[in-house]
Amino acid sequence: MAGQGSGGNVIAAICNFFIPGLGHLVQGRILGALFYFITVGVCYALAATVVLAIVFWPLGAILHLISIISAARFKGGVTA
């Protein structure tokens, strides 16, 4: 059950919905988890400054959505 649409991918996508990168960490993809956690977090933090909200809120939301989709579509396999 390691293929696309498996229960593990659904759980990873749900984890990514709440905390970007957490689903990647659940799948064992540490670099992807760090990338999404930091980039989405920085975008949301910059959007909180209100002045930069027009630029960084949509960018953060798009990256957050990409992280969810990435976790849901992960096929697994051997990495060398």
Secondary structure, 3 states (H helix, E strand, C coil): CCCCCCHHHHHHHHHHHHCCCHHHHHCCCHHHHHHHHHHHHHHHHHHCCCCCHHHHHHHHHHHHHHHHHHHHCCCCCCCC
